[in-house]
Amino acid sequence: GYLAVAMATELNEAIIATKISQLAGCFMPMILLLAILEMCKIKTPKFFVNILFLLSVGVYMLVLSSGYMTWYFKDISIESIAGVNIIHLGYGPAHKLFYFVLYFQFVFLNNFVFQ
């Protein structure tokens, strides 16, 4: 995704590349948390896994709205510096949901793993 942003010639291409790179950002914390729980042999309730997945999907759906809505990224621009494109993202109000999801995962990890 980041290479595609650097190689993008138009803003639309950079937005699509950003959406691809954000895919890992939305789902990787959940995958890492579940891997840690598995390695520690901690049983994870199915409903908790479903909640994590639905929260991650919700955040990614907001990412996919970028370029159409200003919920997740409100200001998007591209700048070329020394032949490399850099995308500038202004976070919208829904970006706070991503922080909530991370906080939720860390609280769960703290309460169930590090007791």
C-alpha positions in Angstrom: 0.0 0.0 0.0 2.7 2.5 0.9 4.7 1.8 -2.2 1.5 2.3 -4.2 1.0 5.7 -2.5 4.5 6.7 -3.4 4.0 5.6 -7.0 0.6 7.2 -7.4 0.2 9.9 -10.0 -3.3 11.1 -9.0 -5.1 11.6 -5.8 -7.6 8.8 -6.5 -4.8 6.3 -6.9 -3.3 7.4 -3.6 -6.7 7.1 -1.9 -7.1 3.5 -3.1 -3.5 2.7 -2.0 -4.3 4.1 1.4 -7.4 2.0 1.7 -5.2 -1.1 0.9 -2.6 -0.2 3.5 -5.3 0.6 6.1 -6.6 -3.0 5.7 -3.7 -4.3 7.8 -4.1 -1.5 10.3 -7.7 -2.4 11.0 -7.3 -6.1 11.4 -3.8 -6.7 12.6 -4.4 -5.6 16.2 -7.2 -8.1 16.4 -5.1 -10.9 14.9 -2.2 -10.2 17.2 -4.5 -10.1 20.3 -6.0 -13.5 19.3 -2.6 -14.9 18.6 -1.4 -13.8 22.1 -4.5 -15.3 23.7 -3.9 -18.6 21.8 -0.2 -18.8 22.8 -1.1 -18.1 26.4 -3.7 -20.9 26.2 -6.5 -18.6 27.2 -9.9 -19.6 26.1 -11.6 -16.7 24.2 -15.4 -16.6 24.2 -16.8 -16.8 20.7 -18.9 -13.7 21.2 -15.7 -11.7 22.0 -14.1 -12.8 18.8 -17.2 -11.8 16.9 -17.3 -8.4 18.6 -13.6 -7.8 17.7 -14.3 -8.8 14.1 -17.3 -6.6 13.8 -15.5 -3.6 15.3 -12.6 -4.1 12.9 -15.0 -4.5 9.9 -16.8 -1.3 11.0 -13.6 0.6 11.1 -12.5 -0.7 7.7 -15.9 0.2 6.3 -15.3 3.8 7.5 -11.8 3.7 5.8 -13.5 2.6 2.6 -15.7 5.6 2.7 -12.6 7.8 2.3 -12.9 9.9 -0.8 -16.7 9.9 -0.7 -17.4 10.9 2.9 -15.4 12.8 5.4 -16.1 10.6 8.4 -12.7 8.8 8.7 -10.4 11.1 6.7 -11.7 14.6 6.3 -8.9 16.2 4.3 -6.9 14.2 1.8 -4.2 15.7 -0.4 -1.1 14.5 -2.2 2.2 16.2 -2.5 5.2 15.2 -4.6 8.6 15.7 -3.0 11.7 14.7 -4.9 9.7 12.5 -7.2 8.0 10.6 -4.3 4.3 11.2 -3.6 3.3 11.7 0.0 -0.4 11.6 1.0 -1.5 14.0 3.7 -4.5 12.8 5.7 -6.6 14.9 8.1 -8.5 12.6 10.5 -12.3 12.9 10.7 -14.5 12.2 13.7 -14.9 8.5 13.1 -11.1 8.0 13.3 -11.6 8.0 17.1 -13.4 4.6 16.7 -10.1 3.1 15.7 -8.6 4.3 19.0 -11.6 2.9 20.9 -11.1 -0.5 19.3 -7.4 -0.5 20.3 -8.3 0.6 23.8 -10.9 -2.1 24.1 -8.4 -4.7 23.0 -5.7 -3.5 25.4 -8.2 -3.4 28.3 -9.2 -7.0 27.5 -5.6 -8.1 27.2 -4.7 -6.4 30.5 -7.7 -7.9 32.4 -7.5 -11.4 31.2 -3.8 -12.1 30.3 -1.8 -10.1 32.7 -3.6 -11.0 36.0 
